[in-house]
Amino acid sequence: MSARPPVAPYLTASPAAGAIAFYAAAFDAKQKALMPALDGMRIMHCELEINGGTVFLADAFPEFGTARTPMPGEPVTMSVSLEFNTSEKVDEVFARATKLGAKGELTPTHSFWGTRTAIVRDPFGHRWIMNGPLSSSRKADSSSSGASSDK
């Protein structure tokens, strides 16, 4: 039996099956566990591995509490951060996610903190912040950056 992660975001997404398919296609998520609900229509719990980390998700179960899915355009209070090994991966995942229906909130750009960064909001209302390190040659090239430089 594998150990549970010490901290993992738990997302509510309806339909959860659609979110699982989107995360597999956009973020190369791997399903590690799935528990269907007794009603046969919803997912009670799913564990996904994304970029070496763990994300849990389930359908909304208003009969068991107040958790609900985010409304379109509603401000979110939590984001999931994906830290990639390369800046190219940021561009690749941003392009794939937006092609699959995510809304780009920040197109890939060089950040002032030294990473290639981008933000998408998935079709289920959750924000995903992506970062990848810049190589030393890219850090020096501020001409392709949307960030200001201190020249």
C-alpha positions as CSV (number, residue, x, y, z in Angstrom):
1,M,0.0,0.0,0.0
2,S,1.4,3.4,-1.0
3,A,1.8,6.2,1.6
4,R,-0.7,9.1,1.4
5,P,0.8,12.4,0.4
6,P,1.4,14.8,3.4
7,V,-0.5,17.6,1.6
8,A,-2.7,17.3,-1.5
9,P,-5.3,19.6,-3.0
10,Y,-8.8,18.1,-3.1
11,L,-10.9,19.5,-5.9
12,T,-14.6,19.4,-6.4
13,A,-15.5,19.1,-10.1
14,S,-18.8,18.1,-11.7
15,P,-18.8,16.0,-13.6
16,A,-15.7,14.5,-12.0
17,A,-15.4,12.0,-14.8
18,G,-15.0,14.9,-17.3
19,A,-12.4,16.5,-15.1
20,I,-10.4,13.3,-14.8
21,A,-10.5,12.9,-18.6
22,F,-9.4,16.6,-19.0
23,Y,-6.5,16.3,-16.5
24,A,-5.3,13.1,-18.2
25,A,-5.3,14.8,-21.6
26,A,-4.0,18.3,-20.6
27,F,-1.6,17.5,-17.7
28,D,-0.8,13.8,-18.4
29,A,-2.5,12.8,-15.2
30,K,-2.4,9.1,-14.1
31,Q,-5.3,7.7,-12.2
32,K,-4.2,5.9,-9.0
33,A,-7.5,5.3,-7.3
34,L,-11.2,5.7,-8.1
35,M,-14.2,5.1,-5.9
36,P,-17.6,5.5,-7.6
37,A,-20.5,6.7,-5.5
38,L,-23.3,4.4,-4.5
39,D,-25.7,6.3,-6.8
40,G,-23.7,4.9,-9.8
41,M,-23.6,8.4,-11.4
42,R,-21.0,10.3,-9.5
43,I,-17.4,9.8,-8.3
44,M,-16.9,9.8,-4.6
45,H,-13.1,9.9,-4.7
46,C,-10.3,9.9,-7.3
47,E,-6.6,10.1,-6.8
48,L,-4.5,11.4,-9.7
49,E,-0.7,11.7,-10.0
50,I,0.2,14.9,-11.9
51,N,3.8,15.9,-12.5
52,G,5.0,13.7,-9.6
53,G,2.4,15.1,-7.1
54,T,-1.0,14.1,-6.0
55,V,-4.4,15.7,-6.6
56,F,-7.6,14.3,-5.2
57,L,-11.0,15.1,-6.7
58,A,-14.7,14.2,-6.5
59,D,-18.1,15.2,-7.7
60,A,-20.0,17.7,-5.6
61,F,-22.1,16.0,-2.9
62,P,-24.3,18.7,-1.5
63,E,-26.1,16.2,0.7
64,F,-22.9,15.7,2.7
65,G,-21.8,19.3,3.1
66,T,-21.4,22.6,1.4
67,A,-18.7,21.8,-1.1
68,R,-19.6,22.9,-4.6
69,T,-17.9,23.4,-8.0
70,P,-16.7,26.9,-8.8
71,M,-19.1,29.0,-11.0
72,P,-17.7,30.2,-14.3
73,G,-15.9,33.5,-13.9
74,E,-16.0,33.3,-10.1
75,P,-12.9,34.4,-8.3
76,V,-11.0,31.4,-6.9
77,T,-9.4,31.2,-3.5
78,M,-7.0,28.3,-4.3
79,S,-4.7,27.4,-7.3
80,V,-2.7,24.3,-8.1
81,S,0.9,25.0,-8.9
82,L,2.8,22.8,-11.3
83,E,6.6,23.1,-11.2
84,F,8.1,21.7,-14.4
85,N,11.7,20.8,-15.1
86,T,11.9,22.9,-18.3
87,S,10.4,26.1,-19.6
88,E,9.4,24.3,-22.8
89,K,7.0,22.1,-20.7
90,V,5.1,25.3,-19.6
91,D,4.5,26.3,-23.2
92,E,3.6,22.7,-24.2
93,V,1.1,22.1,-21.4
94,F,-0.4,25.6,-21.8
95,A,-1.0,25.0,-25.5
96,R,-2.5,21.6,-24.9
97,A,-4.7,22.7,-22.0
98,T,-6.1,25.7,-23.9
99,K,-6.7,23.6,-27.0
100,L,-8.8,21.2,-24.8
101,G,-10.9,24.0,-23.4
102,A,-9.0,25.7,-20.5
103,K,-9.0,29.5,-20.5
104,G,-5.6,31.1,-20.6
105,E,-5.3,33.7,-17.8
106,L,-1.6,34.4,-18.3
107,T,0.0,33.3,-21.6
108,P,3.5,31.8,-21.2
109,T,6.0,34.6,-20.3
110,H,9.3,35.1,-18.6
111,S,8.7,36.1,-15.0
112,F,10.7,38.6,-13.0
113,W,11.4,35.7,-10.5
114,G,13.3,33.8,-13.2
115,T,10.8,31.2,-14.5
116,R,8.7,30.7,-17.6
117,T,5.2,31.0,-16.2
118,A,1.6,30.6,-17.4
119,I,-1.8,30.3,-15.8
120,V,-4.9,28.5,-17.1
121,R,-8.4,28.1,-15.6
122,D,-9.7,24.6,-16.5
123,P,-13.2,24.0,-17.7
124,F,-14.2,23.1,-14.2
125,G,-13.2,26.5,-12.7
126,H,-9.9,25.6,-11.1
127,R,-6.7,27.7,-11.7
128,W,-3.4,26.0,-12.6
129,I,-0.2,28.0,-12.3
130,M,2.8,26.6,-14.3
131,N,6.4,27.4,-13.8
132,G,9.6,26.1,-15.5
133,P,13.2,27.3,-15.0
134,L,14.8,29.6,-17.6
135,S,18.2,28.6,-18.9
136,S,20.9,31.2,-18.2
137,S,20.8,32.3,-21.9
138,R,17.0,32.8,-21.8
139,K,17.3,34.8,-18.5
140,A,19.6,37.2,-20.3
141,D,17.2,37.6,-23.3
142,S,14.6,40.0,-22.0
143,S,13.5,40.8,-25.5
144,S,11.1,37.8,-25.6
145,S,9.8,38.6,-22.1
146,G,6.6,40.3,-21.2
147,A,8.3,41.4,-17.9
148,S,10.1,44.7,-17.5
149,S,13.9,44.8,-17.1
150,D,16.1,46.9,-15.0
151,K,18.4,48.3,-17.7
